[in-house]
Amino acid sequence: MRISSALLAFAAFALAPRAVAQADLSCPVQPATLKAMRDCYRPVLVFAPNAKDASFATQQKLLEQYADDMMDRNLLYIPVLIKQTGFEKPLDAPFVLLKETEINAIRSRFRVDASDFAVVLVGKDGGEKYRSRKPVSVLKLDDLVDAMPMGGQEKRARSASHKE
C-alpha cells in the first residue's frame, strides 16, 4: 500500500509539536531572537530568578488559561530565566525558549536584575509597551494590544471575519 506524499506531509504537520501560532506566513515559526520576532509577534517577556518562583508559576498559569487570546493577538510567551532547569513547557500557550546569549541580552536591554520578577510586553515594533512587577492577566494584555494602533486594526479584522 502506497501512502501519498501529501498525506505524509499532512500527518507530519498534524503530529508535530507546535509551540507558536505563526503570525503570518512570512514570520518564523520558532524565532530565535527578539529581532526575528519584530513585525510578527508581541513578545511577553516573563523574567524570574528560576522556574520555581511563585510569581513566575502564577504568570504561566494565567497565560495558559487564555492561550487562544494570545494566539489571536500574536502574543508570544518568552520565559527569561537565568537557568531553565525545572521549566515546564506550557501545554497550549504559544511560547519559545531562547538561547542563553539571547536571554542575557534581553535582561540587559530591559534592565531586569537576575533576582527580580517582571513581565514586559513588547510591541511588534520592538518597543516596550508595558511593564509590571506582578503577574498580569491575559485580559489586561489583550486590552493593551487592542489599544495599540496595529492591535486595533487587527481587532477590527477579527470582528469582520467573525461576521462572515
VEXMINU-104633 format. One record per residue: x, y, z negated of N, C-alpha, C in turn; residue in one letter. Coordinates in steps of 0.05 Angstrom, whole numbers, plus 5000, padded with zeros to 4 digits. Each point is the difference from the previous one (the first is absolute). Example, Ala and Ser with C-alpha at 12.3 -4.5 7.8 and 13.67 -1.06 7.14 Angstrom:
<lumses>
526448864844498250245000501850245000A/499350215014501650244999498550224986S/
</lumses>
This chain:
<lumses>
501749765000498350245000501850255000M/499450185018501650255003498650234986R/501550154985499050234986500950255016I/498250175007500750235016501750194983S/501750155015501750194986498450224987S/497750075012498350214988498949904973A/499249754999499049894975502249994978L/502449925009502350004981500650284990L/499950205018500550284991497950094981A/497549945005497850084982500449874973F/500649745000500449854975502350124984A/502250075013502350124987499250274988A/498550165014499150264990498149964976F/498149825003498049964979501249904974A/502049835002501249874977502450164988L/501050195015502350154990499350184977A/501750024979499450184978500150295010P/498050164994499950285008499950174975R/502150144994500150174977499250295007A/500150065026499550275009497850005021V/498150184998498050045021501350205019A/500649925024501450175019498350245006Q/501150244997498550255003499350055030A/501849925017499750065029501949805014D/499449935024501749805014502950105004L/500450265000502750115002501550004974S/498749944978501250004973501249744993C/502250004985501249754992498249854980P/499849745003498449844982501249994972V/502749974999501449994975502250225000Q/499250254995502050225001502149964978P/502550055006502249954981500950264986A/499150235009500850254988497650205000T/500250204983498050215000499950145028L/502350035012500050135026498449835021K/500249744998498549835018497050014996A/499250094976497150024993498850265010M/501750195006499050275007498249985025R/497950154999497950025021498349745002D/500549814982498549755001498649944974C/501450024978498949924974500250234980Y/498549984979500250184977501149834977R/502650004995501149844978499050094973P/499349804983499450044972502349894985V/501850174992502449914986499449974971L/500549754989499449954972502749944987V/501050194985502549984986499649894972F/501849814993499949894972502849884995A/500649984974502649884993500149705008P/497749864998499949725008497149915005N/499749765010497449905008498249944975A/501249984977498549944975498950254987K/500750245010499150254989497050015000D/498750074977497150004998498650185020A/501150245004498850195019500349895029S/502249875006500449885026498049795005F/499649824981498049785002497250125004A/499350204985497450135003499750125028T/502050145009499950125027499649795021Q/501549784998499749795021497149885000Q/498949974976497249904999498150195013K/500450264995498350205012500150005030L/502449965011500449995029498749755011L/500249784986498849745009497050025002E/498750144981497150025000498950145025Q/501550175012499150165023501749975024Y/500949765006501849945022498850095027A/497449965004498750095025500150305003D/499550154979500250295001502950085008D/501949874988502850065006500549965030M/499049785011500549955029498650205017M/497550084992498550215016501550265001D/501650064980501450264999503049975005R/500849775009502949955006501850044976N/498949944976501750024976501649744998L/502550034994501949784998501450014973L/499549804984501249974973502949935002Y/501750164988502949954999500849994971I/500649764989501049984973502950104999P/500650194983502750114998501149924973V/501249775000501149884975503049985002L/501350034977502949974999500749715008I/498649814989500349725007497349885006K/499749855021497449895008499549744986Q/501749924982499649754985497350014985T/498449805003497449994987497850135015G/500650135022497950135016498249795013F/497450034996498149825013498750155023E/500249885024498950135023496950024997K/498950225008497150034998498749815021P/497649914994498649825018498950155024L/498850234997498750145022501050285006D/501050144980500950275005502350015020A/499950185020502250025019502550104986P/502249865003502450084986502449925017F/502350114992502549925012502250034979V/501849805000502350014982502450115016L/501350204988502350125014502649904987L/502150035016502749924990501050194979K/501849914984501050154977501150275009E/501450025023501150265008497850205006T/497849915012497750185006498750084974E/499749814981498850064974501650214986I/502649975000501750204987499850285013N/499850005026499750265015497350134993A/497949834997497350104993500150124971I/501249854982500250104972501450274999R/502150025015501650255001498350235013S/498849945023498550215014497750114983R/498649824986497650094985500750054971F/502549984993501050074973498449874977R/499949735002498749854979502149834986V/500350044974502049864985499349704998D/502049834998499749714999498249914978A/499850154978498449924977497150115001S/499350155021497450135002498049855017D/497550034993497849915017498950245015F/499449975026498850225015498749885025A/497950135009498749945025500250245018V/501149965024500350235019498649925026V/498250175009498749965026501650165021L/500849875021501550135021498150015025V/499950235013498350025024501349885024G/498549985021501049905026502250185010K/500150254992502150185008502649974984D/499949824980502449944984500350184975G/498150184996500250184977498449904976G/500950074977498649934975497450154998E/497849854995497450124999498850004972K/500949814983498949984973501949844983Y/500150074974501749854981498649984974R/500249764987498849964974501949834983S/500050054974501649834981498349784988R/497549985009498149804991498949855024K/499049764996498749855022497850175013P/499749975026498150155016498049815014V/497550074999498049835013500250045031S/499249795014500050035030497950205008V/497950024985497950205007501250294999L/501850054980501350264999501850035024K/501549795008501750015024498350055025L/497749865001498150045023499250295002D/499350124978499150295000502350185009D/502449944991502450165008500449975031L/499949765010500449955028497850135017V/497649974991497750115015500150315001D/501350124981500250294999502350115018A/501849825009502150075018498950045028M/501250185016498950055027499849745016P/502149845002500049755015498149804987M/500049994974498249824986497150065005G/499350265001497350085007499149915027G/501950035020499549905027499549705000Q/501649864986499849704999497349934987E/499250154979497449944986497750045019K/500150225016497850045019500049785021R/502349915009500149795020498949744989A/500649944974498949754987497050024998R/499050244993497150044998498649965027S/501250115021498949975026499949715010A/502149854993500149725009498049834985S/499450084975498049854984497250055011H/499550235012497350075010499449855026K/502149925015499649865026498849724996E/
</lumses>
